Amino acid sequence: MNHVTKIATIGLLSFSQFSFADVSSTVALTNNYLFNGITQTDKDPALQVSLDWANDEGWYLGTWASNVDFGDDTDIEVDFYGGYAFELNSEMSVDLGFAHYTYHGGDDSSDINYTELYSKFALGNAEVNFWYSPDFVGSDAGHFIAMFNYNFPISDELNIQAGIDYSKSFDDKKYEWQAGKDNYLHYQVSANYAYSGFDFTLGIHQTNLDAYDDTSVQLMVARTFSF
């Protein structure tokens, strides 16, 4: 799941809110599934669906799925995640958990399955999040992501978010984001608007990778159903 845009997604659950229902599902449609600024659908649209369970103590489990296009036979991503979210005080909350990413469609699609551990911290309108995988996309290379987001509430319905994240492979012989570059930066600004039960997002994304240096505009509409 996109660490920023997977309705978010991986975003996963909003750990600063504890009033969610026991079981919920989110259905989202986006013009371009982005993983930290990098397209996962060859810039084509994606339909994304999640199913989540959470209890009043802060424990949660969920699954999330999307179509993908990597230029091979892989066409579906299905993720599983779980964790524990809690408040330290009225201003600060913490979310600790794991995510397991699986890929389907081709005979070799499962070769890029991998697991991450994450920790997320919210203080007021600021968020600092970290992810680590010991076997990123099945490469046997350790990989780390650090993300900072700041939210600017405009009204009850409208929120502006600005963020930056840093991704790094710990073994450039096993995994590089591009030739000679084992790390990159991703910048994003998004507007999130809630209306009549729907959530609308307009985001602008940029990376410092030569292969992905074009500005990407992401549109998303989502609706969450509680059971």
HELIX and SHEET records of a PDB file:
HELIX    1   1 SER A  109  ILE A  112  5                                   4    
HELIX    2   2 PHE A  136  GLY A  138  5                                   3    
HELIX    3   3 ASP A  210  TYR A  212  5                                   3    
SHEET    1   A13 VAL A  23  THR A  30  0                                        
SHEET    2   A13 ALA A  46  ALA A  54 -1                                        
SHEET    3   A13 TRP A  59  ASN A  67 -1                                        
SHEET    4   A13 ILE A  76  GLU A  87 -1                                        
SHEET    5   A13 MET A  92  HIS A 104 -1                                        
SHEET    6   A13 TYR A 114  LEU A 123 -1                                        
SHEET    7   A13 ALA A 126  SER A 133 -1                                        
SHEET    8   A13 HIS A 143  PRO A 153 -1                                        
SHEET    9   A13 LEU A 158  SER A 169 -1                                        
SHEET   10   A13 ASN A 183  TYR A 195 -1                                        
SHEET   11   A13 PHE A 198  THR A 207 -1                                        
SHEET   12   A13 SER A 216  SER A 226 -1                                        
SHEET   13   A13 VAL A  23  THR A  30 -1                                        
SHEET    1   B 2 LEU A  34  PHE A  35  0                                        
SHEET    2   B 2 ILE A  38  THR A  39 -1                                        
END                                                                             
